Amino acid sequence: MKQTLALRLIVTEPQPDVRFAMQRGKSELLPATESAGTLSFDFSVQVDLSKDPMGLTGEFTQGPPASRFVYVNSGTYAGQSGTAWARRAKVPITGISAALAREAIAKGGKLQARVRGTAADGGPFCASVPLLSDWVVVTAAR
């Protein structure tokens, strides 16, 4: 049985003056929410906890079942004109365990992780990026 699992991705140190947007499906974009120098994306996935390993699906998930990820686009890929940047970052969601998913759903919370929004070359992050922190359960109070 599939259930909805809420996720929040926080992008720290995003490239200034560059637009970032999460990709939904093949081309639709979900804009970021900016707060104190960080960006955050709230979205949800469908989780099937009856499977082993559990499955993560939904309109934001990309890639094969064993290595799911989400895309965060920047610059022209995020709909910004007049910029030299055109990048897309692959953020892994494979670190989400069934136990974490169950805990978040039971508490009515979400899972949250962080990534660094600036690449080694000083531009927006791109390609496959590592998480700065593992996925953790957060509730409305956090």
VEXDREN-2710 file (C-alpha; in Angstrom, 1 decimal):
% VEXDREN-2710
k/r/px/py/pz
1/MET/0.0/0.0/0.0
2/LYS/1.4/3.4/-1.0
3/GLN/1.6/6.3/1.4
4/THR/2.6/9.9/1.0
5/LEU/6.0/10.9/2.5
6/ALA/6.7/14.6/2.8
7/LEU/10.3/15.7/2.1
8/ARG/12.2/18.9/2.5
9/LEU/15.5/19.6/0.7
10/ILE/17.5/22.5/2.0
11/VAL/20.1/24.1/-0.4
12/THR/22.8/25.9/1.6
13/GLU/25.1/28.5/0.0
14/PRO/23.2/28.8/-3.3
15/GLN/24.9/30.8/-6.1
16/PRO/23.7/34.5/-5.7
17/ASP/21.6/35.9/-8.5
18/VAL/20.9/32.4/-9.9
19/ARG/17.4/30.9/-10.0
20/PHE/16.9/27.4/-8.7
21/ALA/13.9/25.2/-9.3
22/MET/13.1/21.6/-8.5
23/GLN/12.0/19.5/-11.5
24/ARG/8.6/17.8/-11.4
25/GLY/8.2/15.1/-14.1
26/LYS/10.0/15.7/-17.3
27/SER/9.9/19.5/-17.5
28/GLU/7.6/21.2/-14.9
29/LEU/9.4/23.3/-12.3
30/LEU/8.7/24.0/-8.7
31/PRO/10.3/27.2/-7.5
32/ALA/12.4/27.5/-4.4
33/THR/11.5/29.2/-1.2
34/GLU/14.3/31.5/0.0
35/SER/15.1/32.2/3.6
36/ALA/18.2/33.6/5.2
37/GLY/20.6/32.6/2.5
38/THR/19.3/29.1/2.0
39/LEU/16.7/27.7/-0.3
40/SER/14.2/25.0/0.5
41/PHE/12.0/22.7/-1.5
42/ASP/9.0/21.0/0.0
43/PHE/7.7/18.1/-2.0
44/SER/6.3/14.6/-1.5
45/VAL/6.9/11.1/-2.8
46/GLN/4.9/7.9/-2.7
47/VAL/6.4/5.2/-0.5
48/ASP/5.4/1.5/-0.6
49/LEU/6.5/0.1/2.8
50/SER/5.1/-3.3/2.0
51/LYS/8.0/-3.9/-0.4
52/ASP/11.5/-5.0/0.5
53/PRO/13.3/-2.8/-0.4
54/MET/10.6/-0.2/-0.2
55/GLY/9.8/1.7/-3.3
56/LEU/9.9/5.5/-3.7
57/THR/7.8/6.9/-6.6
58/GLY/6.0/10.0/-7.6
59/GLU/6.1/13.0/-9.8
60/PHE/9.5/14.3/-8.4
61/THR/11.4/11.0/-8.4
62/GLN/13.8/10.3/-11.2
63/GLY/16.0/7.3/-12.1
64/PRO/15.8/3.6/-11.6
65/PRO/14.2/2.2/-8.4
66/ALA/17.5/1.2/-6.8
67/SER/19.0/4.7/-7.2
68/ARG/16.3/7.3/-7.1
69/PHE/17.0/11.0/-7.1
70/VAL/15.4/14.4/-7.6
71/TYR/16.6/17.1/-10.0
72/VAL/17.3/20.7/-8.9
73/ASN/17.8/22.9/-11.9
74/SER/19.5/26.3/-12.0
75/GLY/20.0/29.2/-14.4
76/THR/18.3/28.8/-17.8
77/TYR/17.2/25.2/-16.8
78/ALA/15.2/26.9/-14.0
79/GLY/13.6/29.4/-16.4
80/GLN/16.0/32.3/-15.8
81/SER/16.9/34.5/-18.7
82/GLY/20.0/36.6/-19.1
83/THR/22.4/34.2/-17.2
84/ALA/25.3/32.1/-18.4
85/TRP/24.4/29.3/-16.0
86/ALA/22.5/26.2/-17.2
87/ARG/22.9/23.4/-14.8
88/ARG/21.0/20.5/-13.1
89/ALA/21.9/18.7/-9.9
90/LYS/21.0/15.1/-9.1
91/VAL/20.2/14.8/-5.4
92/PRO/20.0/11.3/-4.0
93/ILE/16.9/10.1/-2.1
94/THR/18.3/6.6/-1.8
95/GLY/19.4/7.2/1.9
96/ILE/15.8/7.1/3.0
97/SER/15.2/3.9/5.0
98/ALA/11.8/2.2/5.6
99/ALA/12.2/3.0/9.4
100/LEU/12.8/6.7/8.7
101/ALA/9.8/6.8/6.4
102/ARG/7.6/5.0/8.9
103/GLU/8.7/7.4/11.7
104/ALA/8.0/10.6/9.6
105/ILE/4.6/9.3/8.6
106/ALA/3.7/8.3/12.1
107/LYS/4.7/11.7/13.6
108/GLY/3.0/13.6/10.8
109/GLY/6.4/15.1/9.9
110/LYS/8.7/15.1/7.0
111/LEU/12.2/14.0/6.1
112/GLN/14.8/16.7/5.6
113/ALA/18.3/16.7/4.2
114/ARG/20.8/19.4/3.1
115/VAL/23.0/19.9/0.1
116/ARG/25.5/22.6/-0.8
117/GLY/24.3/24.8/-3.6
118/THR/27.7/26.0/-4.9
119/ALA/29.9/23.7/-6.9
120/ALA/33.7/23.5/-6.7
121/ASP/34.1/25.8/-9.7
122/GLY/32.1/28.5/-7.8
123/GLY/29.0/28.1/-10.0
124/PRO/25.7/26.5/-9.1
125/PHE/25.8/22.9/-8.0
126/CYS/25.4/20.3/-10.7
127/ALA/25.8/16.6/-11.6
128/SER/25.5/14.1/-8.8
129/VAL/25.8/15.9/-5.4
130/PRO/26.4/14.4/-2.0
131/LEU/24.1/15.2/0.9
132/LEU/25.6/17.4/3.7
133/SER/23.5/15.5/6.2
134/ASP/21.6/12.3/6.3
135/TRP/17.8/12.4/6.0
136/VAL/16.3/13.2/9.4
137/VAL/12.7/13.4/10.7
138/VAL/11.4/16.9/11.4
139/THR/8.0/17.8/12.8
140/ALA/6.0/21.0/12.5
141/ALA/7.8/22.4/15.6
142/ARG/11.2/22.4/13.8
END
